[in-house]
Amino acid sequence: MTLEYRSVEPALAWLKAETPPGSTVLADWTVGNWILHVSHRRVVVDNFRNYAVDMRRGAGILLASSERAALAAARASGVRYVMVRSPWLTIAPALGMLGENVNDLMAMRIDPADPGRRQEAYSTRISRTVGLALCERRGEGLRGFRLRAEFPDLYARAILGRESRISIYEVFWKS
């Protein structure tokens, strides 16, 4: 088992046990196939389908600058749960799939006083996205996304050098 799989395994178990069958989950494409086959939940994007098209749908939720737009995109895709990790594992891949230059919008700086410590910086555009609010601010200020579960993200900690978590939100759009 890879470190990434071991890291998301508790979240996969939670999705399987705590969400209704047939629920659709938005997560980064690298874990979509695990959600599909381990949690037995539908996904917006996984790493075996035409993820270029699907990623655009997911990016419409994560990169929306207003909650209203994010909820409309979630409704259009049938998304009831969103699983996010570090912005580097959630937002950066969405930007890359859209052909955006991630380095123009997000930066990671190494602290000269402590080289093992890294600081993240975001452009104004990224700072205002629903995705960053979910990843970094636990959905603060968002009424249509309710935090349901959190787990330590050992994989993100190993590659990014800082504490990170996997967060699962339930999405409330009006029927």
C-alpha positions as CSV (number, residue, x, y, z in Angstrom):
1,M,0.0,0.0,0.0
2,T,1.3,3.5,-0.9
3,L,1.6,6.3,1.7
4,E,-1.1,8.2,-0.2
5,Y,-3.5,5.3,-0.1
6,R,-2.9,4.7,3.6
7,S,-3.4,8.4,4.2
8,V,-6.8,8.5,2.5
9,E,-8.0,5.1,3.7
10,P,-9.9,6.5,6.8
11,A,-11.7,9.0,4.6
12,L,-12.6,6.3,2.1
13,A,-14.1,4.2,5.0
14,W,-16.0,7.2,6.3
15,L,-17.5,7.9,2.9
16,K,-18.6,4.3,2.6
17,A,-20.1,4.2,6.1
18,E,-21.6,7.7,6.4
19,T,-22.8,8.7,3.0
20,P,-25.9,7.4,1.2
21,P,-25.3,5.0,-1.6
22,G,-25.4,6.8,-5.0
23,S,-23.9,10.0,-3.5
24,T,-21.5,11.9,-5.8
25,V,-18.2,13.0,-4.4
26,L,-15.8,15.7,-5.7
27,A,-12.2,15.0,-4.8
28,D,-8.9,15.5,-6.6
29,W,-8.5,13.1,-9.5
30,T,-5.7,11.1,-7.8
31,V,-8.1,9.6,-5.3
32,G,-11.3,9.4,-7.5
33,N,-10.8,5.8,-8.5
34,W,-10.3,4.8,-4.8
35,I,-13.6,6.5,-3.9
36,L,-15.3,4.8,-6.8
37,H,-14.0,1.2,-5.9
38,V,-13.4,1.3,-2.2
39,S,-16.2,3.6,-0.9
40,H,-18.6,2.6,-3.8
41,R,-19.6,6.2,-4.4
42,R,-19.8,8.1,-7.7
43,V,-17.2,10.7,-8.4
44,V,-16.9,13.7,-10.6
45,V,-13.4,12.9,-11.7
46,D,-11.0,9.9,-11.4
47,N,-7.7,9.0,-13.0
48,F,-9.1,6.5,-15.6
49,R,-11.9,8.4,-17.4
50,N,-11.9,11.5,-19.6
51,Y,-10.7,13.6,-16.7
52,A,-10.0,16.7,-18.7
53,V,-13.7,17.2,-19.2
54,D,-14.6,16.1,-15.7
55,M,-11.9,18.2,-14.1
56,R,-13.5,21.3,-15.6
57,R,-16.7,20.5,-13.9
58,G,-14.9,20.0,-10.6
59,A,-12.9,23.1,-11.1
60,G,-16.1,25.0,-11.5
61,I,-16.9,24.2,-7.8
62,L,-13.4,24.6,-6.4
63,L,-12.3,27.7,-8.3
64,A,-15.6,29.5,-8.0
65,S,-15.2,33.0,-6.4
66,S,-18.7,32.9,-4.9
67,E,-20.5,30.3,-2.9
68,R,-23.5,30.8,-5.1
69,A,-21.5,29.8,-8.2
70,A,-19.9,26.9,-6.5
71,L,-23.3,25.5,-5.3
72,A,-24.8,25.9,-8.8
73,A,-21.8,24.0,-10.2
74,A,-22.2,21.3,-7.5
75,R,-25.9,21.0,-8.3
76,A,-25.2,20.7,-12.0
77,S,-22.8,17.8,-11.3
78,G,-25.0,16.2,-8.6
79,V,-22.2,16.7,-6.0
80,R,-23.3,16.1,-2.4
81,Y,-19.8,15.7,-0.8
82,V,-16.5,17.4,-1.4
83,M,-13.3,15.9,-0.2
84,V,-10.3,18.4,0.0
85,R,-6.7,18.2,1.1
86,S,-3.9,20.7,0.9
87,P,-4.4,23.3,-1.8
88,W,-1.4,21.8,-3.5
89,L,-3.2,18.5,-3.8
90,T,-6.7,19.9,-4.5
91,I,-6.5,23.3,-6.3
92,A,-3.2,23.1,-8.1
93,P,-4.2,20.0,-10.1
94,A,-7.5,21.6,-11.1
95,L,-5.6,24.7,-12.3
96,G,-3.1,22.6,-14.2
97,M,-5.9,20.7,-16.0
98,L,-7.4,24.0,-17.0
99,G,-4.1,25.1,-18.6
100,E,-3.5,27.7,-15.9
101,N,0.1,28.4,-14.8
102,V,0.0,27.2,-11.2
103,N,3.2,29.2,-10.4
104,D,1.5,32.4,-11.3
105,L,-1.3,31.8,-8.8
106,M,0.2,29.8,-5.9
107,A,3.7,29.7,-4.4
108,M,5.5,27.7,-1.7
109,R,8.3,29.4,0.1
110,I,10.9,27.7,2.2
111,D,11.5,29.5,5.5
112,P,15.2,30.5,5.5
113,A,15.4,30.2,9.3
114,D,13.9,26.6,9.2
115,P,14.4,24.9,5.8
116,G,12.0,22.1,6.8
117,R,9.2,24.6,7.2
118,R,7.3,25.9,4.2
119,Q,4.9,28.8,3.7
120,E,2.2,29.0,1.1
121,A,1.2,32.1,-0.7
122,Y,-1.8,32.6,-3.0
123,S,-2.8,35.2,-5.6
124,T,-5.9,37.3,-4.8
125,R,-7.8,35.2,-7.3
126,I,-7.1,31.9,-5.5
127,S,-7.5,33.5,-2.0
128,R,-11.1,34.3,-2.9
129,T,-12.1,30.8,-4.1
130,V,-14.5,28.4,-2.4
131,G,-11.8,25.7,-2.8
132,L,-9.3,27.6,-0.6
133,A,-12.0,28.3,2.0
134,L,-12.6,24.6,2.2
135,C,-8.9,23.6,2.2
136,E,-7.5,26.2,4.5
137,R,-10.3,27.8,6.5
138,R,-12.5,24.9,7.2
139,G,-15.3,26.4,5.1
140,E,-15.5,29.5,7.3
141,G,-18.2,31.9,6.0
142,L,-19.7,29.2,3.7
143,R,-23.3,28.2,4.5
144,G,-23.8,25.6,1.9
145,F,-20.8,23.4,2.8
146,R,-20.9,21.7,6.2
147,L,-17.7,20.0,7.6
148,R,-18.6,16.4,8.3
149,A,-15.2,14.7,8.9
150,E,-11.5,15.3,9.1
151,F,-8.5,13.1,9.0
152,P,-4.7,13.7,9.2
153,D,-3.1,13.7,5.8
154,L,0.1,11.8,6.2
155,Y,0.9,11.9,2.5
156,A,0.6,15.7,2.3
157,R,2.6,16.1,5.5
158,A,5.4,14.0,4.0
159,I,5.6,15.8,0.7
160,L,4.7,19.4,1.8
161,G,6.6,19.4,5.2
162,R,3.6,20.7,7.2
163,E,0.6,19.4,9.0
164,S,-2.3,18.8,6.7
165,R,-5.7,17.2,6.8
166,I,-8.3,15.6,4.6
167,S,-11.7,17.3,5.1
168,I,-15.0,16.1,3.9
169,Y,-17.9,18.5,3.5
170,E,-21.6,17.8,2.8
171,V,-23.0,20.2,0.1
172,F,-26.4,21.7,0.6
173,W,-27.8,23.0,-2.7
174,K,-31.5,23.5,-3.0
175,S,-33.4,20.9,-5.0
